[in-house]
Amino acid sequence: MNWMASDRFLAVCRHFNIGVDAIPLDVVLANGAAPGTQYFYLRWSAWASVIDLQRSRCTLERDLMTGDVLHQKYFPAVPVLK
């Protein structure tokens, strides 16, 4: 799973020891100016769950043909939420 994120979000990830590789991006706004913050392309190397599936009310995504719970492509032990 890959995301573009601000330096503030990257700081939160690093504070909680979440495994991400951060690649700096050069972002240019429509007016040609640079934004006031640095952005990074994040490549996740570990899953960081923020939802307690046992204590939360959530719906798992299921395969329409088999009814089996779907799982994240790069983190096969992690179910897909609706």
NUNU-825544 format. One record per residue (C-alpha): residue number from 1; residue in one letter; x, y, z. Coordinates in steps of 0.1 Angstrom, whole numbers, padded with zeros to 4 digits. Example, Ala and Ser with C-alpha at 12.3 -4.5 7.8 and 13.67 -1.06 7.14 Angstrom:
! NUNU-825544
@seq->1, type->a, east->0123, north->-0045, up->0078 .
@seq->2, type->s, east->0137, north->-0011, up->0071 .
END
This chain:
! NUNU-825544
@seq->1, type->m, east->0000, north->0000, up->0000 .
@seq->2, type->n, east->0014, north->0034, up->-0010 .
@seq->3, type->w, east->0004, north->0069, up->-0001 .
@seq->4, type->m, east->0015, north->0105, up->-0005 .
@seq->5, type->a, east->0018, north->0121, up->0029 .
@seq->6, type->s, east->0030, north->0153, up->0046 .
@seq->7, type->d, east->0060, north->0156, up->0068 .
@seq->8, type->r, east->0037, north->0158, up->0098 .
@seq->9, type->f, east->0021, north->0124, up->0090 .
@seq->10, type->l, east->0055, north->0109, up->0085 .
@seq->11, type->a, east->0065, north->0122, up->0119 .
@seq->12, type->v, east->0035, north->0104, up->0135 .
@seq->13, type->c, east->0045, north->0072, up->0117 .
@seq->14, type->r, east->0080, north->0074, up->0130 .
@seq->15, type->h, east->0069, north->0083, up->0165 .
@seq->16, type->f, east->0049, north->0051, up->0167 .
@seq->17, type->n, east->0077, north->0031, up->0149 .
@seq->18, type->i, east->0055, north->0023, up->0119 .
@seq->19, type->g, east->0076, north->0008, up->0091 .
@seq->20, type->v, east->0075, north->0031, up->0061 .
@seq->21, type->d, east->0100, north->0041, up->0035 .
@seq->22, type->a, east->0097, north->0078, up->0028 .
@seq->23, type->i, east->0106, north->0091, up->-0007 .
@seq->24, type->p, east->0107, north->0130, up->-0009 .
@seq->25, type->l, east->0085, north->0145, up->-0035 .
@seq->26, type->d, east->0087, north->0179, up->-0053 .
@seq->27, type->v, east->0051, north->0191, up->-0053 .
@seq->28, type->v, east->0042, north->0221, up->-0075 .
@seq->29, type->l, east->0008, north->0238, up->-0070 .
@seq->30, type->a, east->-0014, north->0251, up->-0099 .
@seq->31, type->n, east->0001, north->0286, up->-0095 .
@seq->32, type->g, east->0036, north->0272, up->-0098 .
@seq->33, type->a, east->0045, north->0277, up->-0062 .
@seq->34, type->a, east->0057, north->0250, up->-0038 .
@seq->35, type->p, east->0034, north->0241, up->-0008 .
@seq->36, type->g, east->0044, north->0252, up->0027 .
@seq->37, type->t, east->0052, north->0216, up->0037 .
@seq->38, type->q, east->0073, north->0187, up->0025 .
@seq->39, type->y, east->0055, north->0157, up->0010 .
@seq->40, type->f, east->0067, north->0121, up->0007 .
@seq->41, type->y, east->0056, north->0090, up->-0012 .
@seq->42, type->l, east->0053, north->0064, up->0015 .
@seq->43, type->r, east->0059, north->0027, up->0009 .
@seq->44, type->w, east->0046, north->0007, up->0038 .
@seq->45, type->s, east->0068, north->-0022, up->0050 .
@seq->46, type->a, east->0046, north->-0032, up->0079 .
@seq->47, type->w, east->0009, north->-0031, up->0086 .
@seq->48, type->a, east->-0002, north->-0005, up->0111 .
@seq->49, type->s, east->-0037, north->-0014, up->0124 .
@seq->50, type->v, east->-0056, north->0015, up->0140 .
@seq->51, type->i, east->-0088, north->-0005, up->0143 .
@seq->52, type->d, east->-0095, north->-0031, up->0170 .
@seq->53, type->l, east->-0115, north->-0055, up->0149 .
@seq->54, type->q, east->-0126, north->-0075, up->0180 .
@seq->55, type->r, east->-0141, north->-0044, up->0197 .
@seq->56, type->s, east->-0153, north->-0024, up->0167 .
@seq->57, type->r, east->-0184, north->-0025, up->0147 .
@seq->58, type->c, east->-0172, north->-0029, up->0112 .
@seq->59, type->t, east->-0181, north->-0049, up->0081 .
@seq->60, type->l, east->-0156, north->-0071, up->0063 .
@seq->61, type->e, east->-0155, north->-0072, up->0026 .
@seq->62, type->r, east->-0164, north->-0106, up->0011 .
@seq->63, type->d, east->-0159, north->-0123, up->-0022 .
@seq->64, type->l, east->-0192, north->-0121, up->-0041 .
@seq->65, type->m, east->-0189, north->-0156, up->-0054 .
@seq->66, type->t, east->-0176, north->-0176, up->-0024 .
@seq->67, type->g, east->-0185, north->-0154, up->0005 .
@seq->68, type->d, east->-0149, north->-0156, up->0018 .
@seq->69, type->v, east->-0134, north->-0126, up->0036 .
@seq->70, type->l, east->-0111, north->-0106, up->0013 .
@seq->71, type->h, east->-0076, north->-0097, up->0025 .
@seq->72, type->q, east->-0052, north->-0070, up->0017 .
@seq->73, type->k, east->-0030, north->-0077, up->-0013 .
@seq->74, type->y, east->0003, north->-0069, up->0003 .
@seq->75, type->f, east->-0007, north->-0079, up->0039 .
@seq->76, type->p, east->-0025, north->-0112, up->0034 .
@seq->77, type->a, east->-0033, north->-0116, up->0071 .
@seq->78, type->v, east->-0052, north->-0083, up->0071 .
@seq->79, type->p, east->-0089, north->-0083, up->0061 .
@seq->80, type->v, east->-0104, north->-0057, up->0038 .
@seq->81, type->l, east->-0130, north->-0034, up->0055 .
@seq->82, type->k, east->-0161, north->-0021, up->0037 .
END
